[in-house]
């Protein structure tokens, strides 16, 4: 079904009373997820449930953020599979009324509304009624779901009690089981809880193992990318650039010059600001026409120059900024 998949779960748009801050964080996470998937060569995306938080109603501003995010996901992968968690359902024990079924109308998204097996992969939305009894008879190497299994931690302190229904032992025909639902990343035997997209509340505090998973099926390897680790690295890099510039201005720092690809510099700066510009209903147009994009310079300082140029263009445009980044042989 796939060669390399990028996977995330439990993003909970509409959390905190449909907080704009939280919904903005969700959109920024989706951009981060897509970029990391591209960087790692993932042709397939999978979402493992709990897209929305409130199962009783859907706020229009949350719906707006949802549609934008889903359209990005559908356009960014060769195939993107999406299934519901319990928070997406109006009734916890039925899937006939939910907040996400419209996703099947978004190009690029395959909405999974029942237990579905494709080749050696099974996708399982939140189990309802007696469906849990079917799991032990499913024969597939990989299974993705939104499972509620006893003995796993619901958060850092509380373990899920045994309800007498689905058990870890029921996955007898699988080699790997990946699940959403419990926000804490954890593993027991062949079962992996991926962990939610990013920390949402006090129950997630001091636990930075959240973000996304990359499953390399051909090499039988799974890796995790933590959003907080990545953001810390990005911020540290920005601070280092600022300090280097300050040292240069005081003539106490020797500027290293070497061959750099100006197209890579422009692309890196555009990726940083693309989301903000799109939120202002603007766009960044790249016209990278130089046949030989290599120049002698310092990567950190050049990125800082382009960041400042794009940020100023964005900041001082009253509405719908159109920013053009270009290169030519006369650069």
C-alpha positions in Angstrom: 0.0 0.0 0.0 2.9 2.3 0.6 6.7 2.5 0.6 7.2 5.2 3.2 4.5 6.8 5.3 4.3 9.9 7.5 1.8 9.4 10.3 0.3 11.6 13.0 -2.8 11.5 15.2 -4.9 13.3 17.9 -4.6 16.9 16.8 -7.9 18.0 18.2 -8.9 21.1 16.3 -11.4 23.2 18.2 -9.8 22.4 21.6 -10.0 25.1 24.4 -13.3 26.5 23.3 -12.4 26.7 19.6 -9.3 28.8 20.6 -7.8 30.6 17.6 -4.4 30.2 19.1 -4.8 26.4 19.3 -6.3 26.2 15.8 -3.3 28.3 14.5 -1.0 25.9 16.2 -2.7 23.0 14.5 -2.3 24.6 11.1 1.4 25.3 11.8 1.8 21.6 12.9 0.3 20.4 9.5 2.7 22.6 7.6 5.6 21.2 9.7 4.3 17.7 9.2 4.1 18.1 5.4 7.6 19.6 5.2 9.1 16.8 7.3 7.3 14.2 5.2 8.7 15.7 2.0 12.2 15.9 3.5 12.0 12.2 4.3 10.6 11.1 1.0 7.2 10.0 2.2 4.7 9.4 -0.6 1.9 8.4 1.8 0.3 10.1 4.7 -1.9 8.6 7.4 -4.0 10.2 10.2 -5.1 8.0 13.0 -8.1 9.7 14.5 -9.4 12.6 16.7 -9.1 15.4 14.2 -11.7 17.5 16.0 -12.1 17.8 19.8 -15.8 18.6 20.4 -18.1 15.8 19.3 -21.3 17.8 19.8 -20.8 20.8 17.6 -18.4 22.3 15.1 -17.4 26.0 15.2 -17.1 27.8 11.8 -13.6 29.2 12.6 -12.5 25.6 13.4 -14.2 24.4 10.2 -12.2 27.0 8.3 -8.9 25.8 9.8 -9.9 22.2 9.1 -10.7 22.7 5.4 -7.4 24.6 4.8 -5.4 21.9 6.6 -7.1 19.0 4.9 -6.7 20.6 1.5 -2.9 20.9 2.1 -2.7 17.3 3.2 -4.6 16.1 0.2 -2.4 18.1 -2.2 1.0 17.1 -0.6 0.9 13.3 -0.8 0.4 10.7 -3.5 -2.2 9.3 -1.1 -3.5 10.4 2.3 -5.6 8.1 4.4 -7.8 9.5 7.2 -10.0 7.8 9.7 -12.0 8.9 12.8 -11.3 8.7 16.5 -13.9 8.8 19.2 -13.8 12.6 19.4 -14.9 12.8 15.8 -18.1 10.9 16.4 -21.4 12.3 17.6 -22.2 9.0 19.2 -19.3 7.1 20.7 -20.7 3.7 19.8 -21.8 4.6 16.2 -20.0 6.1 13.2 -23.0 7.2 11.2 -22.8 10.8 12.4 -19.4 12.4 12.5 -17.6 15.7 12.0 -15.1 14.7 9.3 -16.9 12.6 6.6 -16.8 15.6 4.2 -13.1 14.8 3.9 -14.0 12.3 1.2 -14.8 15.2 -1.1 -11.3 16.7 -0.7 -9.0 15.7 -3.6 -6.2 13.5 -2.4 -7.8 12.3 0.8 -9.1 8.7 1.2 -11.7 8.7 4.1 -11.8 5.3 5.8 -15.2 4.8 7.5 -14.9 1.0 8.1 -12.2 -1.6 8.8 -10.3 -1.7 5.6 -7.4 -3.9 4.5 -5.2 -3.0 1.5 -2.5 -5.5 0.7 -0.6 -6.1 4.0 -2.0 -3.0 5.8 -5.3 -2.7 7.8 -6.8 0.7 8.7 -9.2 0.7 11.6 -11.4 3.7 12.6 -12.7 3.9 16.2 -14.3 0.5 16.9 -18.0 0.5 17.6 -20.3 -2.1 19.0 -18.9 -5.6 18.6 -16.4 -4.7 16.0 -13.5 -5.4 18.4 -14.2 -9.1 18.0 -13.2 -9.0 14.4 -9.6 -7.9 15.1 -8.2 -11.3 16.0 -9.3 -12.7 12.6 -7.6 -10.0 10.5 -4.4 -11.1 8.8 -2.1 -8.2 7.9 1.4 -7.3 8.8 0.6 -3.7 9.7 -2.4 -2.3 11.4 -3.2 1.4 12.1 -6.1 2.3 14.4 -7.5 4.3 17.3 -7.6 1.6 19.9 -8.4 1.7 23.6 -6.2 -1.0 25.2 -5.8 -1.9 28.9 -2.5 -1.4 30.7 -1.4 1.5 28.4 -1.1 4.9 29.9 -3.9 7.4 29.0 -1.5 10.1 30.3 1.7 10.3 32.3 -0.1 9.1 35.5 -3.2 7.1 34.7 -3.4 3.6 33.1 -6.3 2.4 31.1 -8.4 -0.2 33.1 -9.5 -3.5 31.5 -13.0 -3.2 30.1 -13.1 -6.8 29.1 -13.2 -6.0 25.4 -10.2 -5.5 23.0 -6.9 -6.8 24.3 -3.3 -6.7 23.1 -3.4 -10.5 22.6 -6.1 -10.0 19.9 -3.5 -8.7 17.4 -2.1 -12.2 16.9 -1.6 -11.9 13.1 0.1 -8.5 13.1 3.8 -7.7 13.4 3.2 -3.9 14.0 0.2 -2.1 15.4 0.2 1.7 15.5 -2.5 3.6 17.3 -3.8 7.0 18.2 -6.1 7.8 21.1 -3.8 7.8 24.1 -1.6 11.0 23.9 1.5 9.6 25.6 3.9 7.9 23.2 4.6 4.4 24.4 5.2 0.8 23.3 4.4 -2.6 24.6 5.5 -5.6 22.5 4.2 -5.0 18.9 1.9 -2.2 19.8 2.9 1.4 19.5 1.0 4.5 20.6 2.3 7.3 18.4 1.6 10.1 20.8 -0.5 13.2 19.9 0.7 16.0 17.6 1.9 18.4 20.2 1.3 19.0 24.0 -2.3 20.2 24.5 -2.7 20.7 28.3 -1.3 20.1 31.7 -1.6 16.3 31.3 1.0 16.5 28.4 3.4 18.7 30.4 7.1 17.8 30.5 6.7 15.2 27.9 8.1 16.3 24.6 7.9 13.0 22.8 5.1 14.1 20.4 5.0 15.0 16.8 4.9 12.4 13.9 6.1 9.0 12.9 7.8 8.0 9.7 7.4 4.4 8.7 9.9 3.1 6.2 8.2 -0.1 5.1 10.9 -1.2 2.6 13.6 -1.1 5.3 11.3 -2.2 8.1 12.1 0.9 10.2 10.0 3.4 12.2 11.4 6.8 13.3 9.8 9.6 15.3 10.2 13.3 14.7 9.4 15.5 17.8 8.0 18.9 17.0 9.4 20.5 20.1 12.9 19.2 19.4 12.7 20.5 15.8 11.5 23.9 16.9 14.2 24.2 19.6 16.8 23.4 16.9 15.3 26.1 14.6 15.2 28.7 17.3 18.8 27.9 18.4 19.9 28.3 14.8 18.2 31.7 14.5 19.8 32.8 17.8 23.2 31.7 16.6 22.7 33.7 13.3 21.8 36.8 15.2 24.9 36.5 17.5 27.2 35.9 14.5 25.9 39.0 12.8 26.4 41.0 16.0 30.0 39.8 16.2 30.6 40.6 12.5 29.4 44.2 13.0 31.9 44.6 15.8 34.6 43.2 13.6 35.3 40.5 16.1 34.1 37.6 14.0 35.6 36.3 10.8 32.9 35.6 8.2 33.4 32.3 6.4 32.7 32.4 2.7 32.1 29.2 0.7 30.0 27.9 -2.2 26.3 28.0 -1.4 23.2 27.3 -3.6 21.2 30.5 -3.7 18.1 28.5 -4.7 18.4 26.4 -1.5 18.6 29.7 0.5 15.5 31.1 -1.1 13.6 27.9 -0.6 14.5 27.7 3.1 13.4 31.3 3.7 10.1 30.8 1.7 9.3 27.6 3.8 9.6 29.6 7.0 7.2 32.3 5.9 4.8 30.5 3.5 2.3 29.7 6.2 2.0 33.3 7.5 1.7 34.7 4.0 -1.0 32.2 3.1 -3.0 33.1 6.2 -3.0 36.7 5.0 -4.4 35.3 1.7 -1.2 36.1 0.0 1.4 34.0 -1.8 5.1 33.7 -2.4 6.0 33.2 -6.1 9.4 31.7 -6.8 11.1 32.3 -10.2 14.4 30.5 -9.8 15.8 30.9 -13.3 19.6 30.9 -12.7 21.2 28.0 -14.5 24.2 28.2 -12.1 22.8 29.1 -8.7 26.1 28.8 -6.8 27.7 31.9 -5.3 30.4 32.5 -2.7 28.9 33.6 0.6 27.9 32.6 4.1 24.7 30.5 4.3 23.6 31.8 7.8 23.9 35.4 6.8 22.2 35.0 3.4 19.3 33.2 5.0 19.0 36.0 7.5 19.0 38.6 4.6 16.2 36.8 2.7 14.3 36.2 6.0 14.4 40.0 6.6 13.3 40.8 3.0 10.3 38.4 3.1 9.3 39.4 6.7 9.3 43.1 5.8 7.3 42.5 2.6 4.8 40.5 4.7 4.7 42.9 7.6 4.2 46.1 5.6 1.6 44.7 3.1 -1.9 45.7 4.3 -3.6 42.8 2.6 -3.0 39.8 0.4 0.8 40.2 -0.1 2.3 38.8 -3.3 6.1 38.3 -2.7 8.3 37.3 -5.6 11.6 35.5 -5.0 13.7 35.2 -8.1 17.2 34.4 -9.4 18.9 35.1 -12.7 22.3 34.8 -14.3 22.9 38.5 -13.4 22.4 37.8 -9.6 
